[in-house]
Amino acid sequence: MKTRRLGQTGLELTVIGLGTWAIGGPWEYGWGPQNDRDSLEAIEEAMECGINWIDTAPIYGCGHSEEVVGQALRSIRPRPFVATKCGLLWNERREKISCLEADSIAAECEASLKRLGAEVIDLYQMHWPQPAEQVEEGWEAMGRLVEQGKVRYIGVCNCDVPLLERLAKTAPPASLQPPYSMLRRDIESEILPYCGRKKIGVLAYSPLQKGLLTGKFTAEYLQTLPPDDHRIVSDSNFRPPLFERNLGKIEQLKRAAVRAGLTVGQLAVAWVLRRPEMTSAIVGARRRGQIRELAAAADVHLSEPLLEEIEQILRA
């Protein structure tokens, strides 16, 4: 699979990375129950497809996603790059708690290293810049982890340009991980151009908009999601009237994809990767058979007429 360099780092990442949000299982923003054997097989398949990096976070399943990734890593050679995160803790109800205090960041890193069975974390990312008054403290603590050899590079998630500039006064972020998809394009106006100018790597999460852009969603399918799936609990994209509006656009995108010899999921991932600022798209998988189809998007080039057609659909 093709690779792109992550900003100014030494990491050459495949243009598709494996996302492990859902394999963490239940928590406040979980995706419902998850079988660990299915998770391990999904990770195995991603490596078979040539993907060379995995994105996880301690909050995904309150430590469980990292544990499953760590179990998988024991038998994978060559070992893939691993990106994880910090800044989100959890309480006894498995609800997230934001904390960027220096001592907490240091403790989180040690816990992640243990769960992953790793000596060093390739990319350590501030998950959310909250609380705002602790951002510099947390960022400085992450920098010390690099000095200590526990982390290779540090990056951020869910940040705007003013915050990226604030952090750069202490240490330039190696990467930014923002949400980006055909149905969520707000980073195009300022964030992507800024990252391009500053040579900050961009790792897009939710390029399939939490599964909507796989094309499998219908009103009937939505009813089959478990009641604790955060998509139906708290995501407006999966509620009227936005859900119906999204389905209308996706039906048109399906027809465009078929004419191009693609699935709508492949079209969606290739569309994200069209941007020159983009290093990689993070694609989630919960079981064998899901990532193989989408991995093929790494080699897809979208023609200008097709891009124009997609733009008309999305702006309608």
C-alpha positions as CSV (number, residue, x, y, z in Angstrom):
1,M,0.0,0.0,0.0
2,K,1.2,3.5,-0.7
3,T,2.7,5.6,2.1
4,R,3.0,9.2,2.8
5,R,5.3,10.9,5.3
6,L,3.6,12.2,8.4
7,G,4.4,15.9,8.4
8,Q,8.1,16.5,9.2
9,T,8.5,13.2,11.2
10,G,10.3,10.1,10.1
11,L,7.1,8.0,10.0
12,E,6.0,6.7,6.6
13,L,2.4,5.8,7.1
14,T,0.1,3.9,4.7
15,V,-2.6,6.1,3.3
16,I,-5.1,4.1,5.2
17,G,-4.8,3.4,8.9
18,L,-6.8,1.0,11.1
19,G,-9.1,2.7,13.5
20,T,-10.0,0.8,16.8
21,W,-12.7,3.0,18.4
22,A,-15.5,0.4,18.0
23,I,-13.4,-2.6,19.1
24,G,-13.1,-1.1,22.6
25,G,-16.7,-2.2,23.3
26,P,-19.2,-0.4,25.5
27,W,-18.6,2.9,27.2
28,E,-20.2,6.4,27.1
29,Y,-19.4,6.8,23.4
30,G,-19.2,3.1,22.4
31,W,-20.6,1.3,19.5
32,G,-22.4,-1.5,21.4
33,P,-21.1,-5.0,22.3
34,Q,-17.9,-6.3,20.5
35,N,-16.4,-9.7,20.3
36,D,-12.6,-9.7,20.9
37,R,-12.0,-12.6,18.5
38,D,-13.6,-10.6,15.8
39,S,-11.5,-7.6,16.7
40,L,-8.3,-9.6,16.5
41,E,-9.2,-11.0,13.1
42,A,-10.0,-7.5,11.9
43,I,-6.6,-6.3,13.0
44,E,-5.0,-9.3,11.3
45,E,-6.8,-8.6,8.1
46,A,-5.7,-5.0,8.1
47,M,-2.1,-6.1,8.3
48,E,-2.7,-8.6,5.4
49,C,-3.9,-5.7,3.3
50,G,-0.6,-3.8,3.8
51,I,-1.8,-1.3,6.4
52,N,1.2,-0.4,8.6
53,W,-0.3,1.6,11.4
54,I,-3.1,1.4,14.0
55,D,-4.9,4.3,15.8
56,T,-6.3,3.7,19.3
57,A,-7.0,5.5,22.5
58,P,-7.3,4.6,26.2
59,I,-10.8,5.9,26.4
60,Y,-12.0,3.5,23.7
61,G,-13.7,1.0,26.0
62,C,-11.9,2.4,29.0
63,G,-8.6,0.7,28.3
64,H,-10.0,-2.3,26.4
65,S,-9.2,-1.2,22.8
66,E,-5.5,-0.7,23.8
67,E,-5.5,-4.2,25.5
68,V,-6.9,-5.8,22.3
69,V,-4.4,-4.0,20.1
70,G,-1.6,-5.0,22.5
71,Q,-2.7,-8.7,22.3
72,A,-2.7,-8.5,18.5
73,L,0.8,-6.9,18.4
74,R,2.3,-9.8,20.1
75,S,2.0,-11.9,17.0
76,I,2.4,-9.3,14.2
77,R,5.7,-8.9,12.3
78,P,6.8,-6.5,11.2
79,R,5.3,-4.5,14.0
80,P,3.0,-1.7,12.8
81,F,3.3,1.9,14.0
82,V,0.9,2.6,16.9
83,A,-0.8,5.9,17.6
84,T,-2.7,6.4,20.8
85,K,-3.9,9.4,22.8
86,C,-4.2,11.0,26.2
87,G,-6.3,13.5,28.1
88,L,-9.5,11.5,28.6
89,L,-10.0,9.5,31.8
90,W,-13.2,7.7,32.9
91,N,-15.3,7.2,36.0
92,E,-17.1,4.2,37.4
93,R,-20.0,4.7,35.0
94,R,-17.5,4.6,32.1
95,E,-18.1,8.3,31.3
96,K,-15.3,10.4,30.0
97,I,-13.4,12.9,32.2
98,S,-11.2,15.5,30.6
99,C,-7.8,16.0,32.3
100,L,-4.5,17.4,30.9
101,E,-2.6,17.8,34.2
102,A,1.0,16.9,33.8
103,D,1.0,14.1,36.4
104,S,-2.1,12.6,34.8
105,I,-0.5,12.6,31.3
106,A,2.6,10.8,32.6
107,A,0.5,8.2,34.3
108,E,-1.7,7.7,31.2
109,C,1.4,7.1,29.1
110,E,2.7,4.4,31.5
111,A,-0.7,2.7,31.5
112,S,-0.9,2.8,27.7
113,L,2.6,1.4,27.3
114,K,1.6,-1.5,29.6
115,R,-1.7,-2.2,27.8
116,L,0.0,-2.1,24.4
117,G,3.0,-4.1,25.5
118,A,5.2,-1.5,24.0
119,E,8.5,0.2,24.9
120,V,7.7,3.4,23.0
121,I,4.6,5.0,21.5
122,D,5.1,6.1,17.9
123,L,2.6,9.0,17.9
124,Y,1.0,10.3,21.2
125,Q,-1.9,12.6,20.6
126,M,-3.9,15.0,22.8
127,H,-7.3,13.6,22.4
128,W,-9.3,16.8,23.1
129,P,-7.9,20.2,24.1
130,Q,-9.9,20.3,27.3
131,P,-9.9,21.7,29.9
132,A,-8.7,24.8,28.0
133,E,-6.7,26.1,30.9
134,Q,-4.6,22.9,31.1
135,V,-3.7,22.7,27.4
136,E,-0.2,24.1,27.7
137,E,0.5,22.0,30.8
138,G,-0.6,18.9,29.0
139,W,1.4,19.7,25.9
140,E,4.6,20.4,27.9
141,A,4.1,17.1,29.7
142,M,3.8,15.3,26.3
143,G,7.0,16.9,25.2
144,R,8.8,15.6,28.3
145,L,7.7,12.1,27.3
146,V,9.5,12.5,24.0
147,E,12.6,13.6,25.9
148,Q,12.3,10.5,28.1
149,G,12.2,8.2,25.1
150,K,8.7,6.9,25.9
151,V,7.1,8.7,22.9
152,R,8.5,9.4,19.4
153,Y,6.3,12.2,18.2
154,I,3.4,14.2,19.6
155,G,0.3,15.4,17.9
156,V,-3.2,16.7,18.6
157,C,-6.8,15.8,17.7
158,N,-9.8,18.0,17.3
159,C,-8.0,21.4,17.3
160,D,-8.5,24.6,15.4
161,V,-5.9,26.9,13.9
162,P,-5.6,29.3,16.9
163,L,-4.9,26.3,19.2
164,L,-2.4,24.8,16.8
165,E,-0.6,28.2,16.9
166,R,-0.7,28.3,20.7
167,L,0.9,24.8,20.9
168,A,3.5,25.6,18.3
169,K,5.0,28.2,20.7
170,T,6.1,25.3,22.9
171,A,6.6,22.5,20.3
172,P,5.2,22.2,16.7
173,P,2.6,19.4,16.5
174,A,3.7,16.6,14.3
175,S,0.1,15.8,13.3
176,L,-3.5,16.8,13.6
177,Q,-6.3,14.2,13.7
178,P,-9.6,15.9,12.7
179,P,-13.0,14.5,11.6
180,Y,-13.3,14.7,7.8
181,S,-15.7,13.1,5.4
182,M,-18.0,13.9,2.5
183,L,-20.6,14.8,5.1
184,R,-18.4,16.8,7.4
185,R,-16.1,19.3,5.5
186,D,-15.5,22.2,8.0
187,I,-11.7,21.7,8.0
188,E,-11.4,22.6,4.3
189,S,-11.5,26.3,4.7
190,E,-8.7,27.0,7.3
191,I,-7.4,23.9,9.0
192,L,-6.2,21.9,6.0
193,P,-4.5,24.9,4.3
194,Y,-2.8,25.8,7.6
195,C,-1.5,22.2,8.0
196,G,-0.2,22.2,4.5
197,R,1.7,25.4,5.0
198,K,3.1,24.3,8.4
199,K,3.9,20.7,7.2
200,I,1.7,19.2,9.9
201,G,0.5,15.7,9.0
202,V,-3.2,15.2,8.8
203,L,-4.9,11.9,9.9
204,A,-8.6,12.0,9.1
205,Y,-10.9,10.1,11.4
206,S,-14.5,9.1,10.5
207,P,-14.0,9.3,6.7
208,L,-17.0,7.1,6.4
209,Q,-19.0,9.3,8.8
210,K,-19.4,6.5,11.4
211,G,-20.5,4.0,8.8
212,L,-23.1,6.1,6.9
213,L,-20.9,6.3,3.8
214,T,-20.5,2.5,3.6
215,G,-24.0,2.6,2.0
216,K,-25.5,0.0,4.2
217,F,-27.7,2.3,6.2
218,T,-31.4,2.4,5.8
219,A,-34.2,3.3,8.2
220,E,-34.6,-0.4,8.9
221,Y,-30.9,-1.0,9.5
222,L,-30.7,1.9,11.9
223,Q,-33.3,0.1,14.1
224,T,-30.9,-2.9,14.4
225,L,-28.2,-0.9,16.2
226,P,-27.9,-1.8,19.9
227,P,-29.5,0.7,22.3
228,D,-26.1,1.8,23.7
229,D,-24.6,2.6,20.3
230,H,-23.6,6.3,20.6
231,R,-24.7,7.0,17.1
232,I,-28.4,6.6,17.9
233,V,-27.9,8.1,21.4
234,S,-26.2,11.4,20.6
235,D,-25.3,11.8,16.9
236,S,-27.7,14.1,14.9
237,N,-26.5,12.5,11.6
238,F,-28.5,9.4,12.6
239,R,-31.7,11.3,13.5
240,P,-34.4,13.0,11.5
241,P,-34.3,15.2,9.5
242,L,-30.5,14.9,8.9
243,F,-30.5,11.1,8.6
244,E,-33.0,11.2,5.7
245,R,-31.1,14.0,4.0
246,N,-27.8,12.1,4.3
247,L,-29.4,8.9,2.8
248,G,-30.6,11.0,-0.2
249,K,-27.1,12.1,-0.9
250,I,-25.6,8.7,-0.4
251,E,-28.0,7.1,-2.9
252,Q,-26.7,9.6,-5.5
253,L,-23.1,8.9,-4.5
254,K,-23.7,5.1,-4.9
255,R,-24.7,5.6,-8.5
256,A,-21.6,7.7,-9.1
257,A,-19.5,5.0,-7.5
258,V,-21.0,2.2,-9.6
259,R,-20.2,4.1,-12.8
260,A,-16.6,4.5,-11.6
261,G,-16.4,0.8,-10.7
262,L,-16.2,1.4,-7.0
263,T,-18.3,0.9,-3.9
264,V,-19.5,4.0,-2.2
265,G,-17.2,3.3,0.8
266,Q,-14.2,3.2,-1.5
267,L,-15.4,6.4,-3.2
268,A,-15.7,8.1,0.2
269,V,-12.2,7.1,1.4
270,A,-10.5,8.0,-1.9
271,W,-12.3,11.4,-1.8
272,V,-10.7,12.1,1.6
273,L,-7.3,11.1,0.3
274,R,-7.6,13.4,-2.7
275,R,-6.4,16.3,-0.6
276,P,-2.6,16.9,-0.8
277,E,-2.5,17.8,2.9
278,M,-3.9,14.4,3.9
279,T,-1.4,11.8,5.2
280,S,-3.9,9.0,5.9
281,A,-7.5,8.2,6.5
282,I,-8.4,6.2,9.6
283,V,-10.8,3.4,8.7
284,G,-12.5,1.4,11.4
285,A,-13.2,-2.3,11.3
286,R,-14.9,-4.6,13.7
287,R,-14.6,-8.0,12.0
288,R,-12.8,-9.7,9.2
289,G,-14.1,-8.8,5.7
290,Q,-14.7,-5.1,6.4
291,I,-11.3,-3.5,5.9
292,R,-10.3,-5.4,2.8
293,E,-12.8,-3.7,0.5
294,L,-12.0,-0.2,1.9
295,A,-8.2,-0.8,1.7
296,A,-8.5,-0.9,-2.1
297,A,-9.3,2.9,-2.0
298,A,-5.6,3.5,-1.4
299,D,-5.0,3.0,-5.1
300,V,-8.0,4.9,-6.5
301,H,-7.6,8.1,-8.4
302,L,-10.8,10.1,-8.9
303,S,-11.1,11.9,-12.2
304,E,-11.9,15.6,-12.3
305,P,-15.4,15.0,-13.9
306,L,-16.2,12.5,-11.1
307,L,-15.0,15.0,-8.4
308,E,-17.2,17.7,-10.0
309,E,-20.2,15.3,-9.9
310,I,-19.5,14.5,-6.2
311,E,-19.2,18.2,-5.4
312,Q,-22.6,18.9,-7.0
313,I,-24.2,16.1,-5.0
314,L,-22.7,17.2,-1.7
315,R,-23.6,20.9,-2.2
316,A,-27.3,20.2,-3.2
